[in-house]
Amino acid sequence: MACILLVEDDHDLREMLRTSLVKRKYIVSEASNGKEALLRFKPSMTDLVITDLIMPDEDGLKVIMKIKEIKPGIKIIAISGGGKAGPGNYLDLAKILGADEIFSKPFSINDLMRKIEVMLSPE
Amino acid sequence: MDIPWSLAIITADSSLLNKLKSLIRKSLPSVTITYFDSENAFFTANQEEKSDVVLSDQRHLLSGWKPFLEEINDHDNDTFIVFLVDECSGGKIVEMMKEGAYDILTPVTLNRILTVLQRIPGEKEERDRLRFLANEKTFGDHIANNSRSMLSIINKEYVYEKVNATFCTAHTINTEGIVGKSLYEIWGRETFESKIKQNIDLCFQGNIVRYEANFNTPLFGNRFFEVVFRPIRKGDGPVTHLLAETFDITELKHSQKIVNDMEEEFKRLETNLPIGFLRCDTNGIIIHANRAFLKIMECEEEALIAGLGIQEFYVEKGLFEIHRSQLLFSAVKTFGRVALYTCIGNEIACRVSAFIVSDESGNPSFIDFAFEDSSRELMLENRLLQAQKLETIGALAGGLAHDFNNVMATIFGYSELLMEELPPSSPLLESVTRIQSAVEKAKSITDQILTFSRQVDQEKIPVSIDTILNETIGFVRSGLKENITIDSEILNPGLLINADPTQLFRVFLNLFSNAVQAIGDNTGAISVKLFVVNASIARYDLNKDIVADEYIVVSIEDTGEGMEESVMERIFEPYYTTRETGKGTGLGLSVVHGIIAELDGAILVTSNKNVGSKFTVYLPVLSGMDLNTGNIGKGRKLLFITGNRYESKILSLALENSGYKIIYVSDLNGFIKTLSNNDDHPDLVIYMEDSEEISHADLINIYSAIKIEIPIILISDRNQLQAAEKIINLGYVKQRLTKPVSLKEIHNAIQLSLT
């Protein structure tokens, strides 16, 4: 079964995402900020990373860069709720830095799940 | 004896010479002395430089006194010759004096020599004067001929009997050409009749007549003269002649005119100066006010305030006394902003400075005030305050919206999870759908707040602003009731600005809907104007840094209910609305403000209660570009199957701007017609799933029936995701987008679909 690293600082949202992912039989490891995410990331195990962008400690953009450096083939989905630096900017940057998909909050969980399924299916 | 003069001494007597030298040095220090032992040596030197006085010792003149005098007089009459003679008869002295000697000293004593020498400078002066007088035949003629005035003597027949040289020069004729001629021959009959005759007649009655007039003389042309006629009579007899004195005062007149002009100019300046000028006495009683002051004080004429005390206009009682004492202490003072009542009772703010004007003995006699209306300054300060306030609210609201989106994502996610768990027949499904639509609504609000707080990136492209404006007007007009008319005046069409057309459309739409709501059910009009102003006007209007050479100004003016000033000041704040709850979110104008600020533009509002409001938008003109640079569409045809008209409208506007050709269909017939027409075959179909006229089944049927292979871009609502699967199965859907669709997304989708 595919293993997903979920990085989100908002506890409720993370919990909701975890529930949805677990329900679809993914193995989920969680992190509440960028620093933690880099600790939890296991190159040999993790297949996909879902990360928020604006977070305390290391932000999502750094997470994307570092993880892509360690495992270039990994799939990454960036999610953001906009704000301080402009959501457009952040999500665009995420895409440039290697995020495969971006979602602007609030998004449809079904859309997200469908996208994950497509991304993890063998080509 | 200060005037230096030179003395030559001819003597071979060295003891006399030494005595003389020491005597002269002591008593006449300004005299320079040269000495010679013979007359020959003297003559040689005298050719070079003449001495004023020659003291000649007769004993040592080799050729005697007579040849000596003759020799000197041949060359020179100016030298005073003093002979020193040992013994001499009276006859000889007379003879010597006759021949030109100035004095003969015998016996020679140092004292006598000194006396004579001391007399010399005075003698010299007197001799010069006499010589000058002797040179002229008559002193009077000299004066007359050298006078700068034209002088003449005229008899009762108006004939010149005598004229001076100046008169002749001015007329370029000699005396004979004038004397004996009448005045009208010289001046011309017209001039004589109009400017001379009457005054001469008056003079012959015994009066001195003085007047000023311009006369034309052959040499000097038209000049201005002061003329004086003085009667001349013999004894107590009647006036027989008159003396005419004509003095050229053109230069004087000219300089007088300059002075008058300067005075006039200063008066004009003082009158027209945009600074209110006021002169009071030291107790503040108004003596004089200029026009600007009257204007500031809303006073119709100076007489209405003259005599009043300026302190009566001060809002703060007692402040004038403080000003006054400060002035008496330091003479010049700037008081900053002072609140004043105008003549009709309005309260205004003026920047006031003043200074004391003192009389010759230094006692204060006036206080001169300068009043500058600082209402614009105040207005700008207020505007800045408002802008800072909006900035703060924006930062706060933006942060809030960001956190809020997290919460919304959680709610939306759980509602979707819940939906999955519920059996299709569950009555709770309806409730979950409502939760989801509430989240959608909340998202649109946070979007607006993020736009207001300038945290949404606008995808800027060169946009023809009048196109967008016209489209918006058309769109608004189609939904208007008959009570409101819109007229527009586009003075500078075709100009481009760098903007997101979708957002621009939103700006205008909001302003129009605001105007429409302000008019309400009454009859009213909205007038729209588009024109261009240059940078300096924009700088003045906006009072901020200018980023372009030109600005487009769009004003939207309504005849609606208008606003109080207190409302107007806060109109762009989010959730500040005067409308009843439910009529508008209170975010519309905040969003407008955010979008325009992001475009480096500005929006101003003016309003009068019960008269109407006017919103004026300033946007920097994009120079050196035309629409073709945005031509990525290359005229390819996009067929829009529209759902919500507003959304497709703004999307299509943006795409038209990028060079695509847009075909619109909103019903089945139009769709079939367009697809059957081979000449007008679209390159791409953009299908909005919420189209009510063309259902999913219709689309599928038509594609199968006509056997077309045009790629499709599907734009879905979030809650309809499953429904479109059949269309996707058709195999022509190249891209699928979920609302709201950004400009970048649709551009990318189109390009991917067409390749």
HADDOCK unambig.tbl for C-alpha pairs under 7 A between the chains (distance, minus, plus):
assign (segid A and resid 10 and name CA) (segid B and resid 406 and name CA) 6.89 0.50 0.50
assign (segid A and resid 12 and name CA) (segid B and resid 410 and name CA) 6.40 0.50 0.50
assign (segid A and resid 13 and name CA) (segid B and resid 406 and name CA) 6.57 0.50 0.50
assign (segid A and resid 13 and name CA) (segid B and resid 407 and name CA) 6.97 0.50 0.50
assign (segid A and resid 13 and name CA) (segid B and resid 409 and name CA) 6.72 0.50 0.50
assign (segid A and resid 13 and name CA) (segid B and resid 410 and name CA) 4.61 0.50 0.50
assign (segid A and resid 16 and name CA) (segid B and resid 410 and name CA) 6.12 0.50 0.50
assign (segid A and resid 16 and name CA) (segid B and resid 413 and name CA) 6.54 0.50 0.50
assign (segid A and resid 16 and name CA) (segid B and resid 414 and name CA) 6.35 0.50 0.50
assign (segid A and resid 20 and name CA) (segid B and resid 417 and name CA) 6.94 0.50 0.50
assign (segid A and resid 81 and name CA) (segid B and resid 402 and name CA) 5.20 0.50 0.50
assign (segid A and resid 81 and name CA) (segid B and resid 405 and name CA) 5.27 0.50 0.50
assign (segid A and resid 81 and name CA) (segid B and resid 406 and name CA) 6.23 0.50 0.50
assign (segid A and resid 82 and name CA) (segid B and resid 402 and name CA) 5.36 0.50 0.50
assign (segid A and resid 83 and name CA) (segid B and resid 398 and name CA) 5.55 0.50 0.50
assign (segid A and resid 83 and name CA) (segid B and resid 399 and name CA) 5.61 0.50 0.50
assign (segid A and resid 83 and name CA) (segid B and resid 401 and name CA) 6.89 0.50 0.50
assign (segid A and resid 83 and name CA) (segid B and resid 402 and name CA) 4.76 0.50 0.50
assign (segid A and resid 83 and name CA) (segid B and resid 455 and name CA) 6.12 0.50 0.50
assign (segid A and resid 84 and name CA) (segid B and resid 398 and name CA) 6.89 0.50 0.50
assign (segid A and resid 84 and name CA) (segid B and resid 399 and name CA) 6.37 0.50 0.50
assign (segid A and resid 84 and name CA) (segid B and resid 455 and name CA) 6.84 0.50 0.50
assign (segid A and resid 85 and name CA) (segid B and resid 455 and name CA) 6.57 0.50 0.50
assign (segid A and resid 86 and name CA) (segid B and resid 455 and name CA) 4.25 0.50 0.50
assign (segid A and resid 86 and name CA) (segid B and resid 456 and name CA) 5.36 0.50 0.50
assign (segid A and resid 86 and name CA) (segid B and resid 457 and name CA) 6.45 0.50 0.50
assign (segid A and resid 87 and name CA) (segid B and resid 456 and name CA) 6.49 0.50 0.50
assign (segid A and resid 88 and name CA) (segid B and resid 456 and name CA) 6.26 0.50 0.50
assign (segid A and resid 88 and name CA) (segid B and resid 457 and name CA) 5.43 0.50 0.50
assign (segid A and resid 89 and name CA) (segid B and resid 457 and name CA) 6.76 0.50 0.50
assign (segid A and resid 105 and name CA) (segid B and resid 405 and name CA) 5.59 0.50 0.50
assign (segid A and resid 105 and name CA) (segid B and resid 406 and name CA) 6.51 0.50 0.50
assign (segid A and resid 105 and name CA) (segid B and resid 409 and name CA) 5.71 0.50 0.50
assign (segid A and resid 106 and name CA) (segid B and resid 405 and name CA) 5.59 0.50 0.50
assign (segid A and resid 106 and name CA) (segid B and resid 406 and name CA) 6.73 0.50 0.50
assign (segid A and resid 106 and name CA) (segid B and resid 408 and name CA) 5.58 0.50 0.50
assign (segid A and resid 106 and name CA) (segid B and resid 409 and name CA) 3.98 0.50 0.50
assign (segid A and resid 107 and name CA) (segid B and resid 409 and name CA) 5.96 0.50 0.50
assign (segid A and resid 108 and name CA) (segid B and resid 412 and name CA) 6.76 0.50 0.50
assign (segid A and resid 108 and name CA) (segid B and resid 413 and name CA) 6.41 0.50 0.50
assign (segid A and resid 109 and name CA) (segid B and resid 413 and name CA) 5.08 0.50 0.50
assign (segid A and resid 109 and name CA) (segid B and resid 416 and name CA) 6.64 0.50 0.50
